Amino acid sequence: MSRRIYWLIPDAASARRAVDDLLLARVPVKHIHCAGREGMNLSGLHPANVLQTTDVIYAAEAGLLIGGTIGIAAGLLIAMYYPLGIGSLQWGIVAVLGALGAVFGAWSSSMIGISVPSHRLKRFENALEEGQILLMVDVPSAQVKDIEALLQAAHPEARFEGEDPDTPVFP
């Protein structure tokens, strides 16, 4: 299980040093994400992507559930009120409409979610606007305390901002 730890770092030079220390501690670069205000120069850092900075995953999950439910309900209505003559085909339409509803719901919701800032990063908005950099590090649960201690010892200018216990595996 992976956890995401958050650190606020005052400037890009300090963030680059922190990332170098994490790389030396054998944290893979794909598990280190940096976010700053719009237009900030994050060269030399691994910038957070759309999956980390927006609510696209949350929206897609909600759309999948809602769209699938609506598709199944529509399929049940069709199967009950418009018999197709063949029993298996009649009830197969429920599965087909459920799957189509889930796919359409996930797609359409993700199009909306990609434009909404992440609810997990709301608390950092003011700090990011002030020019600080948010360092997000995804590490196995067993290494969390070691990484926190490393960053605290090597970077007293950085501020620990907590951890997220339910880090998705893929972003």
N, C-alpha and C positions, 0 to 999 in steps of 0.2 A: 504494500500500500504506500502510496506516495502522498506527501504533504507539501503544500506550497507555503513558503515563508516570505514575508514582506519586509523590506528595508527601505527607508527613505534616506537618500544620499544627497548632500547639498549641491554637488556639481558633477559635471561629466568626467573631469579628470579623476576625481575620487571614485566614481562609478567604474571607470576603466581599471583602476587599481584593484577594486573589490572583485571585479569579474576575473582579473588575472589570478587573484588569490583563490577564487573558487575553481578555476581551471587547474591550478596546481594541486588543489585538494581532490582532483579527479571527478569533479562534477561536470558531466557532459554539457557542451555549449547549447545543445538543444533543450536543456532543462533550465537555462538562465534566460530571463526575459527582462528587458528594461523598457520602461515607459516614461515619457516626458510630455511636456505641453506640446501642442500643435506647432509644428515648424521647428522644433528644437533639434539641434545637430547631435545625433546619437552615433556618429561614426566611431568605429572601433568597438561598439557595443552590439549585442544581439537584441534587436528591437522586438518588443512584443508584437505579435501579429493580431489579426482580426479576431481569432478565437479567444485570445486573452483579454482584449480590450473592449469587446462588445458582448451583447447578450444573445448572440446568434445560436449558441448551443442550447441555452435555456428556452429560447423561442421555438427552435426546431423540435425539442422534446414536447413542449406544450402543444404545438401544432400537430405532431404525430398522434398524440393522445386524443385531442379534440377531433381531428379529421378522421381518425380511425373509428371513433365512437359514432360520429355522424354517418360515416359510410356504412357501418354495420346496421345502424337504425334504418337507413334508407333501404339497404338490402333486405332487411326483415319485412319492411312495409311492402316492398315489391313482391317478395316471396309469398306473403300472406294474401295480398289483395289482387295480384296479377299472376295467377298460376301459369307456368310455362308448359305444363303437360308432363314433363319428365322430372321426377322427384329430386334426383341428384343435381340436375341442372338448376332447378328452382332454388335449392338451398346453397348451391355453389355460387350463386349471384351474391349471396351475403358475404362470402369470403372475398370475392373479387371487388365488390364495392367497398368493403372494409379496408382492403389493401390500397385501393386507389385513393380513398379518402385520407388514409394515413400519409401516403406519399405526397398528395396535394397539400394537405395541412402542414406537413413538415416543410415543404418547399416554400409555400406562401408565408408561413410564419418566420422562416429564416430570412426571407427578404426584408421583413420588417425588423427583425432582431439585429440584423447587421448594422442598422443605423442607430441603434440604441446603445449608449455606453453601458459597460458592465455594471451590474448592481453591486458586485464585489469590490469594485474600485471607486465607488461613490465617495467613500470616506477620505480618499486621497486627492480629490479634485483641487482643493485649495492649495495644498502643498505642490502639486504639479504646476498649477498656474503661477506659483511663486518662483518656479524654475528648478525645483528639486526633481530628482530622478527616482522613480520607483523601481526597485530591484525585486523581481519575483524569482524565487529559486525553488524548483521542484526536486525534492530529495526523498529517498526512502525514509520511513518513520524512524528507523534505527539510527539514522545519521543526522536527524534534525538538531539535537543538542550539540553535536560536534561542529556543525556548520554555523550555528548561532554563536558558539563560543569563539570560533575562528574569526568571524566577521566582527564580533564585539572587541576582541583583543587587537586586531589589526586595523580597525577603522572606528575609532572612538567618535568621529564626526558623524557616523551613520546612526540612524535611529531605528531600532527594532520595532516593527508595527504589528506583530502577531503572525499567526499561521492559520491556514485554511485546512481543516481536516479532510475535506472531501474533494481533493484535486482530481479532475478528470484525467484519465490515462493518456488520451490522445492530444490535447492542445498543449 
